[in-house]
């Protein structure tokens, strides 16, 4: 069985992390300010963009600009497309955060990755 919506939310949530610890309102402000990042997950899943999520092994400047970083096992476009298609809620997560609608805020990178 593929991972995704049939597994726990923790599994899919832990693959996308915010680059640094931010409060819920700080995450909301980030995505309001960088509106183009709100639907990045959807755009990747639908093959509308080539701007994939950087992995959490990237330099901190990359994280500061992108906000959300992905587990390095999804480092290439095809893997991110598949992950996001299997995890529909992740496609719109940043949008919901920006608009404060049933937001599932990101956990910070330093608590989850090694």
Secondary structure, DSSP 4 states (H G I P E B T S, - for coil): --SSTTS-HHHHHTTEEESS---HHHHHHHHHHTGGGTTHHHHHHTT--S-PPPBTTS-HHHHHHH-EEE-GGG-SHHHHHHHHHH-HHHHHHHHHHHHTSS--PPPBHHHH--
